[in-house]
Amino acid sequence: MNIAKAFDNVRAKTPLVHNITNYVTVHDVANIILACGGSPIMSDEPEDVEDITTICNALNINIGTLNKRSIEAMFVAGEKAAALGHALLLDPVGAGASRLRTTTALELMGAVKFTSIRGNISEISTLAHGTGTTRGVDADAADAVTDANLAAKASFAKEFAARTGSVIAITGAIDLVADQSRCCAIRNGTRRMGTITGTGCQLSGMSAAFLAANMDDPFTAQVAAICAMGLAGELAEKALQPGEGNATFGNRIIDAISLMDGAALEKGARYELL
């Protein structure tokens, strides 16, 4: 597994990523895709998305701020991207928090085979079991991945990956990435990343770029993207000066990604195959 090469491939190939994403964080999603070496485009108009996704290399679907128009666009773009063999990522923000979010995510999974599904443990559990609860868009503390339950959560992730044919990425204090035969635990990141909005949405956009640039190995691509985001959070926190707070921290995450390359990622990444 070569995460350094996975990152460098993004900068070399400059994948174009179509994002149907959360309007709360759309600006930051676009900037982090640019920072890692990709190119973003945003469109959620049903009459526009098929043409837009046709010219792209990846599609990032984030259900964080759903409406009837955007839901229609997700299905139109998703089916087109799948037909073209593009990388597809689903971010099921808040699945379990409402019937609409849960149903939309499950119906998208039924209509489209996603290259990767990335969410917190409560969202992923909801999709795996068809029902569940979350604390808004945050994971329920009772579901958290810990050292004590790591083996069980890894087995769950691999089983869900086998069932969906997707790489499953569960993000939290300990991140898990799984396909049907292997699971990687990632320990990069900082608690401060949970104090600003958008880091998960940013990670999904960046993951789509990594997946598009590494179509032959989506598992490694997803591991590399999550390690990079976590490492960026660590570097951003260390760079904070007295008097600087959340707004600066968010910008410094983008700065850290923009200055990172494969060698720096490999040096700072903390991960293990379980």
Secondary structure, DSSP 8 states (H G I E B T S, - for coil): --HHHHHHHHHHH--EEEEE--TTTHHHHHHHHHHHT-EEEE---HHHHHHHHHT-SEEEEE-TT--HHHHHHHHHHHHHHHHTT-EEEEE-TTBTTBHHHHHHHHHHHHH---SEEEE-HHHHHHHHHS----BTTB--GGG---TTTHHHHHHHHHHHHHHHTSEEEE-SSSEEEE-SS-EEEE----GGGGGSTTHHHHHHHHHHHHHHHTTT-HHHHHHHHHHHHHHHHHHHHHH--TT--HHHHHHHHHHHHHH--HHHHHHH--EEE-
